[in-house]
Each structure stands twice: as structure tokens, then as C-alpha cells.
Amino acid sequence: MSSFSETISAVNSLVWGPFLLIPMLIGTGLFLTVRLRGIQFRTLGPALRHGIIDRNDTEGAGDISNYQALTTALAATVGVGNIVGVATAISIGGPGSLFWMWVTGLVGMASKYSEAYLGVRFRVTDAAGEQSGGPQQYLKRGIQAPIGKVLATLFAAFAALASFGIGNMTQANSVSAGLHDAFGWDKWIVGVVLFVATGTVLLGGIQAIGKVTAAFVPLMIVIYLVGATVVLVMHASAIPGAFALIFTDAFTGSAATGGFVGSTILIALRMGVARGLFSNESGMGSAAIAAAAAKTSHPVRQGLVSMSQTFIDTIVVVTFTGLVIVCTGAWTMGEEKADVMTAAAFSAGLPGQWGGTIVSVSIVFFAFSTLLGWSYYGERCATSLLGRWASIPYRMIFTMVVFIGATIPLETVWTVADLLNGLMVMPNLIGLLLLSGLVARETAAYLKFDPKLRKPSSEVREFLRAEGTDWK
């Protein structure tokens, strides 16, 4: 087993090294940012308003509302990565890792927009009458060459496998460990409860997932942010210094402090990008699968709504977590205590056991929501490879793996999850670059027609007819 772990770690280091995935992720995000004329900066306001406040785009062939698509994507991304992932990045790479998480999030918003746009643009109706879209569809349907089918197959295979790691076992394990540490609950009991809860929701498919996530995802984010805000208010004097440390450490590396073993700039960069991707999934293509299920009058509208998910996840939630860890000094606890670092940081600003309780409960809800979101991603990829018949068997296997993840140690699984994340990203990024011209051209045309996303659906239909766009 040790040789297997060493091999996986070596391959993972290569994939996430300075010459492969890191430049691909940041480079693709920068390229799309330029080609789309900084779409994440000039349209963020209308995107947030349209997706969260208006929520009036209910036409189209989708299975769920665009708001439910947003909360499903948030459910899959606002998870353990926002709590444990941030702590792990800072404990290994230093406070500067948070800066690189921001960079990954900001440039990744352009990637997230592009993949969500393409997810809706090239979605298809499957044998059950449901919408199916994402990289496994737009790579083979959008790229008119054999390479498109190859990229689509690779993505679907890696994503289906990754769903059992990043979206299942690691999340279930975090729930059981958190409840065991905070309340002494037996991991087997937690595993059974998770097994039943997950199976119950998955029986209803994407409609049930959308309803559940729309109900509790916003609430869980608000509770977590309120707790973090109280901690930051208690340590308000440390905030300016924390920002200074984050920015300087991103380019100088950390010196050894307390239990912290020190890091180089390269480690800060690697951890920031890797954990940033683990948190917001920009460039992974996964959120495009949820976007494809949305009822929307135009792909641009859903692309912008999906783009705002990365802003909420990384620029808001990750920032609060990182600042709490740095401002309270918890980041000096060392890598071996990364799993309790965020709880210790919250406890430093909240009375009694409130800090640990909020973090433990947040991990439970964040991780369970990620389970639900990724179950849909994996199912869509599995059915694209094997056919619609694979839907029910996949849900059954996914539910059983939840119990396994909740009850066994997962040291190697985390490394495998990182590796599979990287492997599914690469074909998607290649596809985004190849299809960037289409995305830029059709986005520019629509935003010229409807820059504020306020046009009624009837006018959007007229625009589509006038443009002759091949989309339903």
C-alpha cells in the first residue's frame, strides 16, 4: 500500500506541478478573461441580481430553476474545501496561499462562465426527458473533430471516478470525523444516517437535489459567515496586518513560526491553486453539468449566474475562513493540526464551545450538500459513458460508498481525489480554449442586446430567431 501511495503522490505532484496544471488553470483563466473583456468584473452586479434577487428566468427546457442550478453548484463547491481545505493550504503554503486562491477564483470566474455557457448551449434531452449537459456533451458536440469525442470521454471517465472521491468519501469522512470530535458520535452511526439521508434525496433525482439545496444552502452559508464576522470583529485590529501578511507572503514565502514548517513561494502557489480549485471548481467543468439543467431563456444568462457561484465561494466564503485563521494566529498551529485549525480559530473569538460547534455543524451541512451536488455530476457523466440505464445503479453505488467513506481512514483518498480533480480539468481546459471564439462571439452579441439581463423572455426569443442561433 505504501508503494501505491508513493506512486499516487508522485503523479499528483507532477500533475499539480509548476509546469502542467497550475499554468494551464491560470493561463486559461487569464486568456478567457481577456477574450471575454473582463466579463467577471463588468457583469458581476447584474449576474448576482439576476440569479439571487430576480430569479424570474423560468422559461426554457430545463429541469430546475436557474436559482436551484446556482444553489446546486454552490452545494457542490461550498464544502469541506472552504473549511479544511483553506486551513490545509495555509498550514502548508503559508498565508500567501490565500492570495493565490483569490487569483484562482478571480480568473476562474471567466472559466466558470465559459463552461456554464457551453453546458447550456450544447445540452441535449436524454431518454428520460431530462437535460444532459456539461463537458461530456459540449466537448464532443462543440468541437467538430475526433479530438472532441476523445476529450469528452476522458472528462466523463475522470469525473465519474472523481465523484466518489472529492464528492463522496472525503465529504462523508469529514462529516463523521467532525461529529465524532465535537459530540462523540460513533462513526458507524453517522455513516448509517448519511447513507439513509443521501439515498432518500437521490431517489428524487435533480429535482429533489435542487429543492433541498435551494432550501438550506443559503442558510448554511449565512450562519457560517455570521460566526466568522463575529470572530473578525473581535480581532479587528489584526485585519490590516493579516492582509499585509497574505500579500507579502504570496511572493516571499513564510519563515518558520511556531509549529509551521515554512514554505517557499512555489508551495504557496501550488497549495493556493490546488485548494482554490478544490473549493470553487472553476475550470473543472463540473458546474456546467448543473447549469445545463437550468431553465433559462439564453445560455449567457445561466453562464453569468453560474459565474457568480465562484465569487460567493472563493471571494466571500474562503476569504472569511482565511482571515479568521490568519487574524487569530491559528495558522501557526502546523500542518498536523490543519483539520482542527479552523475550529480553533473560531473558538478564539466566540464564547464557550460556540466556535467549535459552528465549524462542526458547518462541516456537516457543507459536506452533505457537496455529496448531493456531486452525485448529480457523477451520474450525468456515468450515463454519458454507459447510457441512461446506468443512472439507478450509479445512485445505489454512490449511496453505499457514502457509508464506507464515513467509517474508514482516508489518507490516500485525499491524494487520489486531488489527482482525479487534475485529470478531469485538463480535457475541459483544452476544450474551453478551442471553443473560446464561439463563447466570445455569442456572448458579445447577447450582452449588446441585453447588458443588464432585464429583457423579457419574449424579446429574448425574438433575438434568438433574428440571430439564427442553434439552441433550445
C-alpha positions as CSV (number, residue, x, y, z in Angstrom):
1,M,0.0,0.0,0.0
2,S,2.9,2.4,0.8
3,S,4.3,2.0,-2.7
4,F,0.9,2.7,-4.2
5,S,0.5,5.8,-2.0
6,E,4.0,7.0,-3.0
7,T,3.2,6.4,-6.7
8,I,0.0,8.4,-6.5
9,S,1.7,11.2,-4.6
10,A,4.4,11.4,-7.3
11,V,2.0,11.5,-10.1
12,N,-0.1,14.1,-8.2
13,S,2.9,16.3,-7.7
14,L,3.6,16.1,-11.4
15,V,0.1,17.0,-12.4
16,W,-0.1,19.8,-9.9
17,G,3.5,20.9,-10.5
18,P,4.7,24.3,-11.9
19,F,4.8,23.1,-15.5
20,L,1.4,21.5,-16.0
21,L,-1.9,22.2,-14.3
22,I,-1.1,25.4,-12.5
23,P,-0.1,27.3,-15.6
24,M,-2.9,25.7,-17.5
25,L,-5.5,26.8,-15.0
26,I,-4.3,30.4,-14.5
27,G,-3.3,30.8,-18.2
28,T,-6.7,29.6,-19.4
29,G,-8.5,31.9,-17.0
30,L,-6.4,34.9,-18.0
31,F,-6.9,34.1,-21.7
32,L,-10.7,33.9,-21.3
33,T,-10.7,37.0,-19.1
34,V,-9.0,39.0,-21.9
35,R,-11.1,37.4,-24.7
36,L,-14.4,38.0,-22.9
37,R,-13.3,41.5,-22.0
38,G,-13.2,41.0,-18.2
39,I,-16.7,39.6,-18.1
40,Q,-16.4,38.7,-14.4
41,F,-15.7,42.4,-13.5
42,R,-18.2,44.2,-15.7
43,T,-21.2,41.9,-15.3
44,L,-20.9,40.6,-11.7
45,G,-23.6,43.0,-10.4
46,P,-26.3,42.1,-12.9
47,A,-25.4,38.4,-12.6
48,L,-25.8,38.4,-8.8
49,R,-29.1,40.4,-9.1
50,H,-30.5,38.2,-11.8
51,G,-29.7,34.9,-10.2
52,I,-30.3,35.7,-6.5
53,I,-32.8,38.5,-6.4
54,D,-34.9,38.5,-9.6
55,R,-35.0,34.7,-10.1
56,N,-37.5,35.4,-12.9
57,D,-35.9,33.4,-15.8
58,T,-38.2,30.4,-15.7
59,E,-38.6,29.6,-19.4
60,G,-36.7,27.0,-21.3
61,A,-36.4,23.3,-21.4
62,G,-34.5,22.9,-18.1
63,D,-35.4,20.6,-15.2
64,I,-34.8,23.1,-12.4
65,S,-34.8,26.9,-12.0
66,N,-31.6,28.9,-12.6
67,Y,-31.5,29.7,-8.8
68,Q,-31.7,26.0,-8.0
69,A,-28.9,25.4,-10.5
70,L,-26.9,28.0,-8.7
71,T,-27.5,26.5,-5.3
72,T,-26.8,23.0,-6.6
73,A,-23.4,24.2,-7.9
74,L,-22.9,26.1,-4.6
75,A,-23.8,22.9,-2.7
76,A,-21.1,21.0,-4.6
77,T,-18.4,23.7,-4.1
78,V,-19.1,25.2,-0.7
79,G,-17.9,22.2,1.2
80,V,-15.0,20.9,3.2
81,G,-12.7,22.8,0.9
82,N,-14.0,26.1,2.4
83,I,-13.1,25.0,5.9
84,V,-10.5,22.2,6.0
85,G,-9.1,23.0,2.5
86,V,-8.3,26.6,3.3
87,A,-6.7,25.5,6.6
88,T,-4.6,22.9,4.8
89,A,-3.5,25.3,2.2
90,I,-2.4,27.9,4.8
91,S,-0.8,25.3,7.1
92,I,1.4,24.0,4.2
93,G,1.8,27.0,2.0
94,G,1.5,29.9,4.5
95,P,-0.9,32.8,4.5
96,G,0.2,33.7,0.9
97,S,-1.7,30.7,-0.3
98,L,-4.9,32.6,0.3
99,F,-3.7,35.2,-2.2
100,W,-3.3,32.5,-4.9
101,M,-6.8,31.2,-4.0
102,W,-8.1,34.6,-4.8
103,V,-6.3,34.7,-8.1
104,T,-7.6,31.3,-9.0
105,G,-11.1,32.4,-8.1
106,L,-11.0,35.7,-10.0
107,V,-9.5,34.4,-13.3
108,G,-11.5,31.2,-12.7
109,M,-14.8,33.2,-12.9
110,A,-14.2,33.6,-16.7
111,S,-13.6,29.9,-17.0
112,K,-16.7,29.2,-14.9
113,Y,-18.8,31.5,-17.1
114,S,-17.5,29.8,-20.3
115,E,-18.1,26.2,-19.2
116,A,-21.6,27.0,-17.9
117,Y,-22.4,28.9,-21.1
118,L,-21.3,25.9,-23.2
119,G,-23.1,23.5,-20.8
120,V,-26.4,25.1,-21.7
121,R,-25.6,25.9,-25.3
122,F,-24.9,22.2,-26.1
123,R,-27.1,20.4,-23.7
124,V,-29.3,17.6,-25.0
125,T,-32.5,15.9,-23.8
126,D,-31.9,12.3,-22.7
127,A,-34.1,9.2,-22.9
128,A,-35.8,10.2,-19.7
129,G,-36.7,13.6,-21.0
130,E,-34.1,15.3,-18.7
131,Q,-31.5,17.8,-19.8
132,S,-27.9,16.5,-20.0
133,G,-25.0,18.8,-20.5
134,G,-21.5,19.7,-19.4
135,P,-18.1,19.0,-20.8
136,Q,-19.1,15.4,-21.7
137,Q,-21.5,17.0,-24.1
138,Y,-20.0,20.3,-25.3
139,L,-16.6,18.8,-26.0
140,K,-17.9,16.2,-28.5
141,R,-20.8,18.4,-29.9
142,G,-19.0,21.7,-30.0
143,I,-15.6,20.5,-31.3
144,Q,-16.1,19.3,-34.8
145,A,-13.2,16.9,-34.9
146,P,-12.3,13.4,-33.4
147,I,-10.4,15.1,-30.6
148,G,-13.7,16.4,-29.2
149,K,-15.0,12.9,-28.6
150,V,-11.7,11.9,-27.0
151,L,-11.7,14.8,-24.7
152,A,-15.4,14.2,-23.8
153,T,-14.8,10.6,-22.9
154,L,-11.7,11.4,-20.8
155,F,-13.6,14.1,-18.9
156,A,-16.6,11.8,-18.3
157,A,-14.4,8.9,-17.1
158,F,-12.3,11.0,-14.7
159,A,-15.3,13.0,-13.4
160,A,-17.3,9.8,-12.7
161,L,-14.4,8.4,-10.7
162,A,-13.7,11.8,-9.0
163,S,-17.3,11.9,-7.8
164,F,-16.5,9.0,-5.4
165,G,-13.5,10.9,-4.0
166,I,-13.9,14.7,-3.9
167,G,-17.7,14.5,-3.9
168,N,-18.3,11.4,-1.7
169,M,-15.7,9.7,0.5
170,T,-13.8,12.8,1.6
171,Q,-17.1,14.6,2.4
172,A,-18.6,11.7,4.3
173,N,-15.4,11.2,6.2
174,S,-15.3,14.9,7.2
175,V,-18.9,14.7,8.5
176,S,-18.2,11.6,10.6
177,A,-14.9,13.0,11.9
178,G,-16.5,16.3,12.8
179,L,-19.4,14.9,14.6
180,H,-17.2,12.4,16.4
181,D,-14.8,15.0,17.6
182,A,-17.4,17.6,18.5
183,F,-20.1,15.4,20.0
184,G,-18.6,12.0,20.4
185,W,-20.9,10.4,17.9
186,D,-20.0,6.9,16.7
187,K,-18.8,7.0,13.0
188,W,-20.8,3.9,12.2
189,I,-24.0,5.6,13.3
190,V,-23.1,8.7,11.3
191,G,-22.4,6.5,8.3
192,V,-25.9,4.9,8.6
193,V,-27.6,8.3,8.9
194,L,-25.7,9.7,5.9
195,F,-26.5,6.6,3.9
196,V,-30.2,6.9,4.5
197,A,-30.3,10.7,4.0
198,T,-28.3,10.6,0.8
199,G,-30.3,7.7,-0.6
200,T,-33.6,9.4,0.2
201,V,-32.7,12.6,-1.7
202,L,-31.1,10.9,-4.6
203,L,-34.3,8.9,-5.3
204,G,-35.9,12.1,-6.5
205,G,-33.1,13.0,-8.9
206,I,-32.1,16.5,-9.8
207,Q,-35.5,18.0,-9.0
208,A,-35.1,16.8,-5.4
209,I,-31.5,17.8,-5.2
210,G,-32.4,21.3,-6.5
211,K,-35.2,21.7,-3.9
212,V,-33.1,20.6,-1.0
213,T,-30.1,22.7,-1.9
214,A,-32.2,25.8,-2.5
215,A,-33.7,25.4,0.9
216,F,-30.6,25.0,3.1
217,V,-27.5,26.1,1.2
218,P,-28.1,29.9,1.6
219,L,-28.9,29.4,5.3
220,M,-25.8,27.4,6.0
221,I,-23.6,30.0,4.3
222,V,-25.2,32.8,6.2
223,I,-24.7,31.1,9.6
224,Y,-21.1,30.3,8.9
225,L,-20.4,33.9,7.7
226,V,-22.1,35.4,10.7
227,G,-19.9,33.3,13.0
228,A,-16.8,34.4,11.1
229,T,-17.8,38.0,11.2
230,V,-18.1,37.9,15.0
231,V,-14.6,36.5,15.2
232,L,-13.2,39.2,12.9
233,V,-14.9,41.9,14.8
234,M,-13.2,40.6,18.0
235,H,-9.9,40.7,16.2
236,A,-10.5,43.8,14.1
237,S,-7.1,45.3,14.9
238,A,-5.4,42.3,13.4
239,I,-7.1,42.6,10.0
240,P,-4.8,45.1,8.3
241,G,-1.8,43.1,9.4
242,A,-3.4,39.9,8.1
243,F,-3.9,41.4,4.7
244,A,-0.3,42.7,4.6
245,L,1.0,39.2,5.6
246,I,-1.2,37.5,2.9
247,F,0.1,39.7,0.1
248,T,3.8,39.8,1.1
249,D,3.9,36.0,1.9
250,A,2.5,35.2,-1.5
251,F,5.7,36.5,-3.1
252,T,8.3,35.9,-0.3
253,G,7.3,32.6,1.4
254,S,6.9,32.0,5.1
255,A,9.6,31.7,7.7
256,A,9.2,29.1,10.3
257,T,6.8,30.2,13.0
258,G,5.7,28.0,16.0
259,G,4.6,24.7,14.6
260,F,4.7,25.9,11.0
261,V,7.5,24.3,9.0
262,G,8.0,27.1,6.5
263,S,7.2,27.2,2.8
264,T,8.5,28.6,-0.5
265,I,6.7,30.8,-2.9
266,L,6.2,27.7,-5.2
267,I,4.5,25.7,-2.4
268,A,2.2,28.7,-1.6
269,L,1.3,29.0,-5.3
270,R,0.7,25.2,-5.6
271,M,-1.4,25.0,-2.5
272,G,-3.4,28.1,-3.3
273,V,-4.3,27.0,-6.8
274,A,-4.9,23.3,-5.9
275,R,-7.1,24.2,-2.9
276,G,-8.7,27.1,-4.8
277,L,-9.8,24.6,-7.4
278,F,-11.0,22.1,-4.8
279,S,-13.1,24.9,-3.3
280,N,-14.6,26.7,-6.4
281,E,-14.1,24.0,-9.1
282,S,-13.6,26.8,-11.8
283,G,-12.2,25.2,-14.9
284,M,-13.2,21.7,-13.7
285,G,-16.3,21.7,-15.8
286,S,-18.4,20.2,-13.1
287,A,-20.7,23.2,-12.5
288,A,-21.6,23.2,-16.2
289,I,-23.4,20.0,-15.6
290,A,-25.7,21.7,-13.1
291,A,-26.0,24.8,-15.3
292,A,-27.2,22.6,-18.2
293,A,-30.3,21.5,-16.1
294,A,-31.4,25.1,-15.5
295,K,-34.5,26.7,-17.1
296,T,-33.2,29.8,-18.8
297,S,-34.0,31.8,-21.9
298,H,-30.4,32.1,-23.0
299,P,-27.1,30.4,-22.2
300,V,-25.4,33.8,-21.4
301,R,-27.9,34.3,-18.6
302,Q,-27.2,31.0,-16.9
303,G,-23.4,31.4,-17.6
304,L,-23.4,34.6,-15.6
305,V,-25.5,33.2,-12.8
306,S,-23.1,30.2,-12.6
307,M,-20.1,32.6,-12.7
308,S,-21.4,34.3,-9.5
309,Q,-21.1,31.0,-7.7
310,T,-17.3,31.2,-7.8
311,F,-17.4,34.7,-6.4
312,I,-19.6,33.6,-3.5
313,D,-17.5,30.5,-2.8
314,T,-14.0,31.9,-3.1
315,I,-14.0,35.7,-2.8
316,V,-16.6,35.6,0.1
317,V,-16.6,32.3,2.0
318,V,-12.9,31.3,1.5
319,T,-11.8,34.9,2.4
320,F,-13.7,34.8,5.6
321,T,-12.2,31.5,6.6
322,G,-8.7,32.5,5.7
323,L,-8.9,35.9,7.5
324,V,-10.2,34.2,10.7
325,I,-7.3,31.7,10.6
326,V,-4.7,34.4,10.0
327,C,-6.1,37.1,12.3
328,T,-6.4,34.7,15.3
329,G,-2.9,33.3,14.7
330,A,-4.3,29.8,14.3
331,W,-2.2,29.4,11.1
332,T,0.9,28.8,13.2
333,M,-0.5,25.5,14.6
334,G,1.2,23.5,11.9
335,E,0.2,21.1,9.1
336,E,-0.5,18.2,11.5
337,K,-3.4,20.2,13.1
338,A,-4.9,21.6,9.9
339,D,-8.1,19.6,10.5
340,V,-8.8,21.5,13.7
341,M,-7.3,24.8,12.7
342,T,-10.5,26.5,11.6
343,A,-12.3,25.3,14.7
344,A,-9.5,26.7,16.9
345,A,-9.7,30.0,15.1
346,F,-13.4,30.3,15.6
347,S,-13.1,29.3,19.2
348,A,-10.6,32.2,19.7
349,G,-13.4,34.7,19.0
350,L,-16.6,33.0,20.1
351,P,-17.6,32.2,23.7
352,G,-17.6,28.7,25.2
353,Q,-18.0,25.9,22.7
354,W,-19.7,28.1,20.1
355,G,-16.7,28.3,17.8
356,G,-16.1,24.6,17.6
357,T,-19.8,23.9,17.3
358,I,-20.4,26.3,14.4
359,V,-17.5,24.8,12.5
360,S,-18.5,21.2,13.2
361,V,-22.1,21.9,12.2
362,S,-21.0,23.9,9.1
363,I,-18.8,21.0,8.0
364,V,-21.8,18.6,8.3
365,F,-24.0,20.8,6.2
366,F,-21.3,21.9,3.7
367,A,-20.1,18.3,3.2
368,F,-23.6,16.8,2.9
369,S,-24.6,19.5,0.3
370,T,-21.4,18.6,-1.7
371,L,-22.4,15.0,-1.6
372,L,-25.7,15.9,-3.2
373,G,-24.2,18.1,-5.9
374,W,-21.5,15.7,-6.9
375,S,-23.9,12.8,-7.0
376,Y,-25.6,14.5,-9.9
377,Y,-22.3,15.4,-11.6
378,G,-21.1,11.8,-11.4
379,E,-24.4,10.4,-12.6
380,R,-24.6,12.6,-15.7
381,C,-21.0,11.5,-16.6
382,A,-21.7,7.8,-16.0
383,T,-24.8,7.9,-18.1
384,S,-23.0,9.7,-20.9
385,L,-20.5,6.8,-21.0
386,L,-22.8,3.9,-20.4
387,G,-26.3,5.0,-21.2
388,R,-29.4,6.0,-19.2
389,W,-29.6,2.5,-17.7
390,A,-26.6,3.4,-15.5
391,S,-28.5,6.1,-13.6
392,I,-30.1,3.9,-10.9
393,P,-27.0,1.6,-10.4
394,Y,-24.8,4.7,-10.0
395,R,-27.1,6.2,-7.4
396,M,-27.1,2.9,-5.4
397,I,-23.3,2.6,-5.6
398,F,-22.8,6.2,-4.7
399,T,-25.0,5.9,-1.6
400,M,-23.2,2.8,-0.4
401,V,-19.8,4.5,-0.8
402,V,-21.0,7.3,1.5
403,F,-21.2,4.8,4.3
404,I,-17.7,3.5,3.5
405,G,-16.2,7.0,3.4
406,A,-17.8,7.8,6.8
407,T,-16.3,4.8,8.6
408,I,-12.7,4.2,7.3
409,P,-9.4,6.3,7.3
410,L,-8.9,8.2,4.1
411,E,-5.3,9.4,3.9
412,T,-4.7,8.1,0.4
413,V,-8.2,9.0,-0.8
414,W,-7.4,12.7,-0.4
415,T,-4.4,12.4,-2.7
416,V,-6.3,10.4,-5.2
417,A,-9.1,13.0,-5.1
418,D,-6.6,15.7,-5.9
419,L,-5.2,13.7,-8.8
420,L,-8.6,12.9,-10.3
421,N,-9.5,16.6,-10.0
422,G,-6.5,17.5,-12.0
423,L,-7.0,14.8,-14.6
424,M,-10.6,15.9,-15.3
425,V,-9.6,19.6,-15.5
426,M,-7.1,19.1,-18.4
427,P,-9.5,18.0,-21.2
428,N,-12.0,20.6,-20.1
429,L,-9.4,23.4,-20.3
430,I,-8.4,22.3,-23.7
431,G,-12.0,22.4,-24.8
432,L,-12.6,25.9,-23.3
433,L,-9.6,27.2,-25.3
434,L,-10.8,25.6,-28.6
435,L,-14.4,26.9,-28.1
436,S,-13.4,30.3,-26.8
437,G,-14.1,32.0,-30.1
438,L,-17.7,30.8,-30.1
439,V,-18.2,31.8,-26.5
440,A,-16.8,35.3,-27.0
441,R,-18.7,35.9,-30.2
442,E,-22.2,34.9,-28.9
443,T,-21.6,36.5,-25.5
444,A,-20.7,39.8,-27.1
445,A,-23.8,39.7,-29.3
446,Y,-26.2,38.9,-26.4
447,L,-24.8,41.4,-23.9
448,K,-25.0,44.1,-26.6
449,F,-28.7,43.3,-26.8
450,D,-29.3,42.8,-23.1
451,P,-26.5,44.2,-21.0
452,K,-28.5,44.4,-17.7
453,L,-30.1,40.9,-18.1
454,R,-33.6,42.5,-17.8
455,K,-35.1,41.7,-21.2
456,P,-38.3,39.7,-21.0
457,S,-38.2,36.1,-22.4
458,S,-40.4,37.1,-25.4
459,E,-37.8,39.6,-26.6
460,V,-35.0,37.1,-26.0
461,R,-36.9,34.6,-28.2
462,E,-37.1,37.3,-30.9
463,F,-33.4,37.9,-30.6
464,L,-32.6,34.2,-31.0
465,R,-34.7,34.0,-34.1
466,A,-33.0,37.0,-35.6
467,E,-29.6,35.6,-34.8
468,G,-30.5,32.2,-36.0
469,T,-28.7,30.6,-33.0
470,D,-28.9,26.8,-32.9
471,W,-30.1,26.5,-29.3
472,K,-33.2,25.4,-27.5
